[in-house]
Amino acid sequence: MSPRMTQLVGVLCSAVVLALANASSAHPQSRVVLTGMVMDSATALPIPGVEISLPEIRRSTSTDSVGAFKLSALPGGALRVLFRKLGYRAIEVSFRVADGDSIDRRFVLGKGSTVLDSVKVVAAGSSGISSFDENRKIGLGHFLTREELATQGQRRIAEVLESVSGVGIMRGSTGHAYVISKRMTPSLCPRDPPTLAKKCLEGQGVYYPDRYEVRAGIQAACYAQVYLNDVLVNSSRPTEPFDISTIEADQLEAVEYYSGASQLPLKYAKLDSRCGVLVLWTRRAP
């Protein structure tokens, strides 16, 4: 190739690279970030352990010890966000956002309880929760009824679950508690390089905390999926830890726990359920 031709090819290549760079900068792959704090309407104090979910895109998280939360990599468009915590009235907030938006808001929850539209009479020995009663009848897994939970008084559900076979409780440095599997042991993974070892373990359900979670005492572990009134509250992959430290036994109507895939009812047999599944049913107003 002649020197002139070589020079021409070089100029053309540079032009193509520049065009691709401009195209890339014109269409950034940015996503929406939602951060905020949830506060008590009466005391103006932050509320830890508030469940925050976006049901349409199956994303969820919970507030930390100072009532703060963060949800990143959300899609642009209409977002419906639900805020729930036992003992508080749930609220729903809607946003319309564009890619690249960063939203930081304060949200307020008021104390209250759910009132039933009508009184429901159930048979003796029945919880009134059809799926719970059906699963308990089959006999796989571990089940706690209202009568059994009532004997626990003001104990936290984390303390109650510590006596259940196969349940492990990971304690955070600030009093938080997370359910992990005692029985799930990852298959052999290489130790080196560390990045490959981490990827291998994540593929088997092991969750690795970020630096902020590490400061809160959260460790790499196989965390159970948690359902609250049949809504999955930690749907990330691998399953992220969900704090159950604020839930008291007398706030619950029933509890189901499945330690592994062999016990799971079909409705809970989802991806990354290998680390166990905890199902919490809250009490209804009398």
N, C-alpha and C positions, 0 to 999 in steps of 0.2 A: 504494500500500500504506500502511495506517495506521501511525502510530508504534508502536502496540502490537504489530501483526503483524510489523513490522520487528524489534522487540526479541525476539519469540518465535523468529523465524527465526535470529537471531544466537545465541540460547541453544542451539538445536538443533544448529547447525553446530559450536559449541564442544564440545558433548557428543560429537558424532561424531568430531571430531579427537582428543579425549581418549581415547575408546575405542580408536581405531586405534593411538594411541601406546602404550597399555597392552598391546594385543595384540602389538605389535611387540616391546616389552620382555620380554614373557612368553615369546617364542620367538626368542631371539637366533640370528643366523646365524653362530655361532662354529664353528671347525673345530679339529682336533687339530694340535698342534705337537710334533714329535719332534726333540730335539737330543741331542748327546752327544759322546763322545770314544772313539776306538778305540786300545787300547794293546797293546804286546807283552807276552805272559805272562812271558817270561824277563827282560826288561830293565825293564819298566814304563814304557818310553818310548812316546810317541805314534807312530802309524803313519800316514804320509801316503799318499794314493792308494788307500785301501780303497774298493772298490765296494760300495755299499749300495743294495739294490733291494727293492721291494715288488711282486713279479710279478703279483699279482692285480689291482692298480690301475695297473700300468705306470708306476710312479714310481721314480726312481733319482737318486742323487747320489754323490759321493765325498768322502772326508775331505781337508781342506786340509793345509797344510804343518805344522800343529801337531796333526794327527789329529782335528780337530773337524769336525762336520757339522750340517746343519739341514735338516729336511723340514717344510714348513708346508702348511696347507690340506689336511690329510689327513682322510678321512672317519672318523666314529666306527664302532665295531664291532670285529671281529676283524682284526688286522693281522699279517701274516707278513713278517718282515724278514730278508733274507739279507745276510751280510757275507762278502766274498771279496777276496782279494788273492793274486797269484802268490807262491808260497813259503810261504803260510800255510794252515792247515786252515780251511775255510769253516765258519761257524756259522749257525744259524737260530734266531731269537728270535720268540716270538709274544706279542702284547699284546691285551688287550680294553679298549677305551677308549670314552669318551663324548665327544660334541661339547663343545668347550671345554677338554678336558684338555690339559695341557702336561707333557710327559715329558722328563726330562733324566737320562740314564744313562751309565755307563761300560761299555764292552764290551772283552773281551780276546780276542786271537787268538794261537794258538800256532803255532810253526813246524812245517811238515810238508809232505807231498806226497801226491798222489793215487796210489793203487796200483790197477793194473788187475786185474780179476777173472780175466782170461785173456790169453794172448798171441795177438795178431792178426797173421797173416801177410798181407802185401799184395804186389801185383805190382810189378815194377820200374817206377820212374817214378811210382808212385802214392803219395799222401800218407796214404792210409787214411781220409781224410775225404771221403765220397762227394760232398757238395755242392761242395766246393772243386775236386775233380777234374773234376766235370761242368762247372762254370763256366769252369775253365781250358781245357777242351777246346773250348768255344765260342769263347774267345779275346777276349772283350770285357773291358776293365778291365786291371788290373795285378796280377800274382801273384808271390809269393815263396815258394819251397819250403823245406823243412828244409835241403836241401843249400846253397841260396843264403844262407839265414840263418846257417848255421854258419860261413861265411866272414867274418861280421861280428864274431865274437868277443864281447867284452863291450860293444859299442856299444849305446846306447839305440835303441829302435825309432824314436824321433823323428828321430834323426840319419840312420838308414837311409832313412826316408821322404822326407827332404829332396831326395834324388836322383830321386824318382819324379815323372814328368811330371804336372802338374796338382795336385800336393799342395802346400799351403802350411802352414807351421808357425808358429803364433803363440807366442812365448816370453813367459812371465810374468816378473815381477820377482823371483820366488823360485825360479827354475829349472824351473817347470812348463812343459809344452808341450802345445799343443792343435792339432788338425788343422782347417784351414780350406780353403775352395775358392779356388783361384786363378782359376778360369774363370767362376764364377757372378758376373755383374754385375747388380745390381738394375735394374729398369726405371726410367724417369724418375719421380721423386717430387718433389712441391713442397718448396721449402726453408722456406717460411713458411706457417702458423705451425709452430714446431718440433714441437709435439705431433702435428700432422697428418703431418709428414714422418716422424716416428718410427713412427707407426702404419702408414704406407704401407710403410716398409722392413721392419718386423716381419712384415707380411703376405707379404713376399717372402723370408722366412727369415733376416733379420738379427737376431741376438741382441744385446740391450743389457744390459751387466753392471750389477749393483747397486753401491752405493758400496763395499762390502767387496771385491767382485771387482775394481773399478777400482784399489783400493789394491794388489792383488796383480798388477797389470799387465795384466789382461784388458781387451780393447778390443771395441767393437762390430764384429761380423764375422759371416760366414756359416759356421757351424761344421758339420763333418761328423758324421753319425750314426755311432756306434761300436758294433759288436757284439763281445762277448766270448763265444766258444764258442756263437755263435748266439743270444745274449741281448742285446737292445738295452739299453744302459746309460745312454743319455741321450735319453729319449723326450719331453722337454718341447717345447712349441711357443712360439716358435721353438726350434730345437735348441740346448741349452745346451752349453758347452764341457766336454769330458771330458779329464782330465789323463792323458797317456800317458808322462810323463817318467820314471816309475819302471820301465817295462817294458823289459827287455833282449832283444836279438834271440835270444839262445840259450835264452830261456824259451818261445819260440814254435815251433809246428810248421808253421804256414803263415799267410800274410797275403794278403788280397784288398783291393783298393782300386778304387772306381768313382767317377769324377770327376763324373758327371752322369746324368740320367735315361735317356739313350739307351744307356747301358752296363749299366744295372741288371738283374740277374735278377729275376724276378717276386716272389720271396720278400722281396727287399729294397726293392721299389718301393713304399714307404709315403709317407704325407704328410710333407712337409718333408725329403725325401731329396735335394732339388735341390742341396744344398751338398756332396754327395758322401757316400759310405758307406765306412767302414773296417771290415773284418772280421778279427779276431784269433783265431787258434786256438792254444791253449796246448799245450805238450808234455805227453805222458803219460809215466808212469814206465816205464823200460825193462824 
